[in-house]
Structures are given as structure tokens and as C-alpha cells.
């Protein structure tokens, strides 16, 4: 009898082990959620910060076992790449969520998603005017299968005041917007931004010299001409996909001409711009991840979710070495200021 009990226990142990193994295998084979992330260009440091924080935050909230599969696509600011990529959304594997970063990408992808017979939820990140760009019906509720995080409007008056604090004698600013090469979906927005920037300069008695940019190869010539003709003391770059793609040439040209570059994103100072003005894209990624969690885990109806606008304020960062390389004479007062807020410090 004892041997029978031992035999039965051994058989039961084997059965239990087999069942556990099958359950474990079934659990491992449970399909994971898939998220597609689309950015305009992989040289947009703001976008990369947003994506990095989005993934990190969603992973933390969902846990390791439920972590989604992330596919990241960069369109390289190309309309041709966009048109070739969009039809692949109809193919397998099917995505559970599409995340887009930036206004142009969001508008183009949204237009296509609206035509799909089987809809895919859509979350955008960093769109300047989602209602004006016809992405959502209202900020209170999108009315469509999309929601997201709207970007904070630029405070050009504050930007110019902070530049003037750094360069008190400035009398002219060169403005590069990339509007001449912008896609139709964002050209009107950029036009409004140019007008607002010019108005902010005029109110402060500073000449604004618009510098057209369609070919990065002639950028140094255009900057040198603006400096010699108008005496520009700073070059400001508005948020623009084309400028993000040409950021390296823009930094090199400003260094060659000896004019400090002030970009529209803080992270640019880590890559050679003298000044960065704006906010950090990572914050937007955190908010977008919270929205994604509500949609994927809590199954909240996305069309009823309000558009989020983070309570952010624009700040300014400086690259000490780039300031000097781009022609800024650092006074003792400026040196004290930069010792507190600059991201790079002098070697001595």
C-alpha cells in the first residue's frame, strides 16, 4: 500500500509539473500589446526625449510581464517616406496603439487612420494647435479616436528678454523658421509664429531679420550677409522639422560666422548650440504614457478624453563653450550667471 501511495504521489507530481509547464507556456505565448511610435526625424532631440520618457514611463506603469512591444519609425522629414510608410498600417501585425510626435506627423497619420475600416487608437505628443490643425474637434473631448498632449505656446517676449539679458547691446536678431520648405500642414502655423516673434522684437525696439532657408549649403553665406548688413547679434531658430534635420549645419554655420545660435529646444545646448529656449520633451512623453495607460489598461474611451496641456514654463539653457566659440564676449557678470545655469562649464 505504501509503495502504491508513493507511486501515486510521483505520478501526481509529474502531472502537476506538466500542467504548470503548459500553463507557463500558454502564459508566455499570450500576445503582447504592440505600440507604433512615429517621429518626424531622428535628429529632433526634443522628439527623442519624449519617446524615451514615454517608453520608460509606460514600462514602469504596466510592469515587466505586460510590457508592450514598441516599434519606432522615423520619417526623416520626407513626404515620400511618409506616403510609403502609411499603407503599412493596414498590414499585420496589427498595432493596438499609434503614438505620433509633432504636428506634421500627427496630422498626416490622423488623416489616414480616419479612413481605416478597423480603427486604431491614436495618441499624439507635442502638437502646438490640435484644434487649429483639425486633429481634434475640441480640447475638452476629441470626438474622434484620438487624444494627446498639446504643446505649450511659445513665449517669444520672454525669450527675447532673456537673450537681451545675456547680450544687452543687441539691436538685431536673425530669425530662421524654415517656413519656405515646410509642409502644408504646418506652414500656416509657422507663419503665425514668425509674425508673433517679429511683433515681440518690434515691441522691444529690436530689428528682426528673417533669413530664408531652403538649402543648408548656403546657410553660412546668408548668416554672414545678415551680420554684415543688419548687425544681427543672435540667430533664433523656430520649431521646424527642416531645421531639426539641418541642426548640425546650422550650428557649424553660426560658429563659422561668429553669431550665437538660440534654438527652440533645451537639449540643443548639449549638441553645440549656444542657447536653448523652450521645455524638455521628456515631460510630454510622461503625460502621453499616462494617456496610453488609460487606453490600454483601463480601457477608457479615447474619444471622450480631454487634450492635456502640461503646466510648463519656458526656460533657457546655455552652453558656455559654444557661447565663446560663437562670438559672445563673456563678462564677469555673465560668468557668474552662467556658473549657475549653463550646462557646460569652462575648463579653468
C-alpha positions as CSV (number, residue, x, y, z in Angstrom):
1,X,0.0,0.0,0.0
2,X,2.9,2.3,0.9
3,X,4.5,1.7,-2.5
4,X,1.2,2.4,-4.2
5,X,0.9,5.7,-2.3
6,X,4.5,6.6,-3.3
7,X,3.7,5.7,-6.9
8,X,0.5,7.8,-7.0
9,X,2.4,10.8,-5.4
10,X,5.1,10.5,-8.1
11,X,2.5,10.4,-10.9
12,X,0.6,13.3,-9.4
13,X,3.9,15.3,-9.1
14,X,4.6,14.6,-12.8
15,X,1.1,15.6,-13.8
16,X,1.3,18.8,-11.7
17,X,4.7,19.7,-13.2
18,X,3.3,19.1,-16.7
19,X,0.2,21.2,-16.1
20,X,2.4,24.0,-14.7
21,X,4.7,23.8,-17.7
22,X,1.7,24.1,-20.1
23,X,0.2,27.0,-18.2
24,X,3.6,28.7,-18.2
25,X,3.9,28.1,-21.9
26,X,0.5,29.4,-22.6
27,X,1.2,32.5,-20.5
28,X,4.4,33.1,-22.4
29,X,2.6,32.8,-25.7
30,X,-0.1,35.3,-24.7
31,X,0.1,38.1,-27.4
32,X,1.7,41.3,-26.2
33,X,0.3,44.7,-27.0
34,X,2.1,46.5,-29.8
35,X,2.6,50.2,-30.0
36,X,3.8,52.1,-33.0
37,X,5.7,55.3,-32.4
38,X,6.2,57.7,-35.3
39,X,8.6,60.7,-35.2
40,X,9.4,63.2,-37.8
41,X,13.2,63.0,-37.7
42,X,15.8,61.2,-35.6
43,X,17.8,64.4,-35.2
44,X,14.9,66.1,-33.3
45,X,16.3,65.8,-29.8
46,X,13.0,67.0,-28.4
47,X,11.2,64.1,-30.0
48,X,13.8,61.6,-28.9
49,X,13.5,62.8,-25.3
50,X,9.7,62.5,-25.5
51,X,9.9,59.0,-26.9
52,X,12.5,57.8,-24.4
53,X,10.4,59.0,-21.4
54,X,7.1,57.7,-22.9
55,X,8.6,54.2,-23.1
56,X,10.2,54.3,-19.7
57,X,7.0,55.6,-18.0
58,X,4.7,53.1,-19.7
59,X,7.0,50.2,-18.8
60,X,7.1,51.3,-15.2
61,X,3.3,51.6,-15.0
62,X,2.4,48.4,-16.8
63,X,5.1,46.2,-15.3
64,X,7.6,43.8,-16.9
65,X,5.2,41.0,-17.7
66,X,2.7,43.3,-19.5
67,X,5.3,45.4,-21.2
68,X,4.2,46.2,-24.8
69,X,6.3,45.8,-27.9
70,X,7.5,49.1,-29.2
71,X,8.2,49.9,-32.9
72,X,9.7,53.3,-33.6
73,X,9.7,54.8,-37.1
74,X,11.4,58.0,-38.2
75,X,10.1,59.6,-41.4
76,X,13.3,61.7,-41.8
77,X,11.1,64.8,-42.7
78,X,10.3,63.2,-46.0
79,X,6.8,63.3,-47.6
80,X,7.9,60.4,-49.8
81,X,8.8,58.2,-46.8
82,X,5.5,59.1,-45.2
83,X,3.5,58.1,-48.2
84,X,5.4,54.8,-48.5
85,X,5.0,54.1,-44.8
86,X,1.4,54.9,-44.1
87,X,-0.1,51.9,-46.0
88,X,1.8,49.5,-43.9
89,X,-0.6,50.3,-41.0
90,X,-3.1,48.1,-42.8
91,X,-0.8,45.1,-42.7
92,X,-0.1,42.6,-39.9
93,X,1.0,42.7,-37.2
94,X,-1.8,45.0,-36.2
95,X,-1.0,47.7,-33.7
96,X,-3.0,48.3,-30.5
97,X,-2.0,52.0,-30.4
98,X,-0.3,54.5,-32.6
99,X,1.7,57.4,-31.0
100,X,2.9,60.3,-33.0
101,X,5.3,63.1,-32.0
102,X,4.9,66.6,-33.6
103,X,2.3,68.4,-35.6
104,X,3.1,67.4,-39.2
105,X,3.4,63.7,-38.4
106,X,0.2,63.7,-36.3
107,X,-1.9,65.4,-38.9
108,X,-0.8,63.1,-41.7
109,X,-1.2,59.9,-39.7
110,X,-4.5,61.0,-38.3
111,X,-5.9,61.6,-41.8
112,X,-5.0,58.1,-42.8
113,X,-6.3,56.5,-39.6
114,X,-9.7,58.1,-40.1
115,X,-10.0,56.0,-43.3
116,X,-9.2,52.6,-41.8
117,X,-12.1,50.2,-41.7
118,X,-10.8,48.8,-38.4
119,X,-9.8,51.8,-36.3
120,X,-6.6,52.1,-34.2
121,X,-6.5,54.4,-31.1
122,X,-4.1,57.3,-31.6
123,X,-2.2,59.4,-29.1
124,X,-0.2,62.5,-30.1
125,X,2.5,64.2,-28.3
126,X,3.7,67.9,-28.7
127,X,1.2,69.2,-31.2
128,X,1.1,73.1,-31.0
129,X,-2.6,73.6,-32.0
130,X,-4.5,70.4,-32.3
131,X,-7.9,72.1,-32.9
132,X,-6.5,74.5,-35.5
133,X,-4.8,71.7,-37.3
134,X,-8.1,69.7,-37.4
135,X,-6.7,66.8,-35.4
136,X,-9.4,67.0,-32.7
137,X,-12.8,68.7,-32.5
138,X,-12.2,70.4,-29.2
139,X,-9.7,70.3,-26.3
140,X,-12.4,69.1,-23.9
141,X,-13.1,65.9,-25.9
142,X,-11.6,65.0,-29.3
143,X,-14.8,63.4,-30.6
144,X,-12.6,61.0,-32.5
145,X,-10.4,58.0,-31.8
146,X,-7.5,60.3,-30.8
147,X,-6.3,62.3,-27.8
148,X,-2.9,63.6,-26.8
149,X,-0.7,66.2,-25.3
150,X,-0.7,69.7,-26.7
151,X,2.5,71.8,-26.6
152,X,2.8,75.0,-24.6
153,X,2.6,78.1,-26.8
154,X,6.0,79.8,-27.1
155,X,6.6,83.0,-25.1
156,X,8.7,84.9,-27.5
157,X,8.6,88.0,-25.3
158,X,10.3,86.1,-22.5
159,X,12.8,84.5,-25.0
160,X,13.9,87.9,-26.3
161,X,14.1,89.4,-22.8
162,X,16.4,86.6,-21.7
163,X,18.5,87.0,-24.8
164,X,18.8,90.7,-24.1
165,X,19.9,90.0,-20.5
166,X,22.7,87.9,-21.9
167,X,23.6,90.4,-24.7
168,X,22.4,93.9,-23.5
169,X,23.6,95.7,-26.6
170,X,21.8,93.5,-29.1
171,X,19.9,95.5,-31.8
172,X,19.1,92.9,-34.4
173,X,18.1,89.2,-34.3
174,X,18.2,86.8,-37.3
175,X,15.2,84.6,-37.4
176,X,15.2,81.2,-39.2
177,X,11.9,79.4,-39.5
178,X,12.2,77.0,-42.4
179,X,8.7,78.2,-43.5
180,X,9.8,78.1,-47.2
181,X,10.2,74.4,-47.1
182,X,7.5,73.5,-44.5
183,X,4.8,71.0,-45.3
184,X,1.3,72.5,-46.0
185,X,0.0,71.1,-42.7
186,X,2.4,73.3,-40.6
187,X,3.2,76.2,-42.9
188,X,0.3,78.3,-41.7
189,X,1.3,77.7,-38.1
190,X,4.9,78.6,-38.7
191,X,3.7,81.8,-40.4
192,X,1.8,82.8,-37.3
193,X,4.9,82.0,-35.2
194,X,7.1,84.3,-37.4
195,X,4.6,87.1,-37.0
196,X,4.5,86.7,-33.2
197,X,8.2,86.7,-33.0
198,X,8.6,89.8,-35.1
199,X,6.0,91.6,-33.1
200,X,7.8,90.7,-29.8
201,X,11.0,92.1,-31.3
202,X,9.3,95.3,-32.5
203,X,7.8,95.9,-29.1
204,X,11.3,95.8,-27.6
205,X,13.0,98.0,-30.2
206,X,14.9,95.2,-31.8
207,X,15.1,94.6,-35.6
208,X,14.1,91.1,-36.7
209,X,15.8,89.9,-39.9
210,X,14.1,86.9,-41.4
211,X,16.6,84.5,-43.0
212,X,15.0,82.2,-45.6
213,X,16.4,78.7,-45.5
214,X,15.8,76.2,-48.3
215,X,19.4,74.9,-48.8
216,X,21.7,74.3,-45.8
217,X,24.8,74.6,-48.0
218,X,24.2,78.4,-48.4
219,X,23.4,79.0,-44.7
220,X,26.8,80.4,-43.8
221,X,26.6,82.9,-46.6
222,X,23.1,84.0,-45.6
223,X,24.2,84.4,-41.9
224,X,27.3,86.3,-42.8
225,X,25.4,88.7,-45.1
226,X,22.8,89.3,-42.3
227,X,25.5,90.0,-39.8
228,X,27.4,92.4,-42.1
229,X,24.2,94.2,-43.4
230,X,22.0,94.3,-40.3
231,X,24.4,93.6,-37.5
232,X,22.5,90.6,-36.1
233,X,23.8,89.6,-32.7
234,X,21.9,86.3,-32.3
235,X,20.3,83.8,-34.6
236,X,17.0,82.3,-33.4
237,X,15.5,79.1,-34.9
238,X,11.8,78.4,-34.6
239,X,10.4,74.9,-34.1
240,X,10.7,73.3,-37.6
241,X,11.2,69.8,-38.9
242,X,13.6,71.1,-41.6
243,X,15.7,72.9,-39.0
244,X,15.9,69.8,-36.8
245,X,17.2,67.9,-39.8
246,X,19.7,70.6,-40.5
247,X,20.8,71.2,-37.0
248,X,24.4,70.3,-37.5
249,X,24.8,72.6,-40.4
250,X,23.1,75.4,-38.5
251,X,25.5,75.0,-35.5
252,X,28.5,74.9,-37.8
253,X,27.4,78.0,-39.8
254,X,26.8,80.0,-36.6
255,X,30.2,79.0,-35.3
256,X,31.9,79.9,-38.5
257,X,30.2,83.4,-38.7
258,X,30.6,84.1,-35.0
259,X,26.9,84.5,-34.1
260,X,25.4,82.7,-31.2
261,X,22.6,80.3,-32.0
262,X,19.4,80.2,-29.9
263,X,17.3,77.2,-30.8
264,X,13.7,76.3,-29.7
265,X,14.6,73.3,-27.6
266,X,16.7,72.9,-24.5
267,X,18.6,69.8,-25.5
268,X,20.3,71.6,-28.4
269,X,22.9,73.0,-26.0
270,X,24.2,69.5,-25.5
271,X,24.9,69.3,-29.2
272,X,26.7,72.6,-29.8
273,X,24.0,75.4,-29.8
274,X,25.0,78.4,-27.6
275,X,21.5,78.9,-26.2
276,X,18.4,76.7,-25.9
277,X,15.0,78.1,-25.1
278,X,11.8,76.0,-24.5
279,X,10.9,73.0,-22.5
280,X,12.0,69.4,-22.3
281,X,10.3,66.9,-24.5
282,X,10.6,64.2,-21.8
283,X,7.8,65.8,-19.8
284,X,5.4,65.4,-22.7
285,X,6.4,61.7,-23.0
286,X,5.3,61.1,-19.4
287,X,1.9,62.7,-20.0
288,X,1.4,60.7,-23.2
289,X,2.3,57.5,-21.3
290,X,-0.4,58.2,-18.8
291,X,-2.9,58.6,-21.6
292,X,-1.7,55.3,-23.2
293,X,-2.1,53.5,-19.9
294,X,-5.7,54.7,-19.6
295,X,-6.5,53.5,-23.1
296,X,-4.7,50.1,-23.0
297,X,-5.1,49.0,-19.4
298,X,-8.2,50.9,-18.1
299,X,-9.9,50.8,-21.5
300,X,-11.1,54.3,-21.2
301,X,-13.0,55.6,-24.3
302,X,-10.4,57.7,-26.0
303,X,-12.9,59.9,-27.9
304,X,-14.1,61.3,-24.5
305,X,-10.6,62.0,-23.1
306,X,-9.6,65.7,-22.9
307,X,-6.5,67.0,-24.5
308,X,-3.7,67.5,-21.9
309,X,-1.5,70.7,-21.9
310,X,1.3,70.3,-19.3
311,X,1.7,73.2,-16.8
312,X,5.2,74.0,-18.1
313,X,7.2,77.2,-18.3
314,X,9.8,78.0,-20.8
315,X,13.4,78.2,-19.6
316,X,16.8,78.9,-21.1
317,X,20.0,76.9,-21.0
318,X,23.4,77.9,-22.2
319,X,26.5,76.1,-23.5
320,X,29.4,78.1,-22.1
321,X,32.0,76.8,-24.7
322,X,29.6,77.3,-27.6
323,X,28.9,80.9,-26.5
324,X,32.5,81.7,-26.7
325,X,33.0,79.8,-30.0
326,X,30.0,81.6,-31.5
327,X,31.4,85.1,-30.7
328,X,30.0,86.1,-27.3
329,X,32.3,88.1,-25.0
330,X,31.7,86.7,-21.5
331,X,31.8,89.5,-18.9
332,X,32.4,88.8,-15.2
333,X,28.6,89.3,-14.6
334,X,27.7,86.9,-17.3
335,X,30.3,84.4,-16.0
336,X,28.6,84.4,-12.6
337,X,25.2,83.9,-14.3
338,X,26.5,81.1,-16.4
339,X,28.1,79.3,-13.5
340,X,24.6,78.7,-12.2
341,X,22.6,77.9,-15.3
342,X,25.0,76.7,-18.1
343,X,25.3,73.0,-18.9
344,X,28.9,73.2,-19.9
345,X,31.5,75.0,-17.7
346,X,34.9,76.4,-18.7
347,X,37.8,74.0,-18.2
348,X,39.6,76.6,-16.0
